[in-house]
């Protein structure tokens, strides 16, 4: 599957993924484990996903440096272009 995935810099100065974010990059367990398909489906279909994040102690990956986001994606098997 081809994703329209980008990395943006938030007003805080940190970086995160936007667009068609694959589940392995979108949300993780607090200890960085990948969610199972059923766990992700509960998060994805929730009317209030932030409630699911808090209830299960999930995190949305956010990075201090652009290069950290690129490396995180690479470790998950997803290659992104370098920053322009």
Buried (B, 14 or more C-beta within 10 A) or exposed (E): EEEEBEBEEEEEEBBBBEEEBBBBBBBBBEEEEBBEEEBBEBBBEEEEBEEBBEEBEBEBBEBEEBEBBBEBBEEBEBEBEEEE
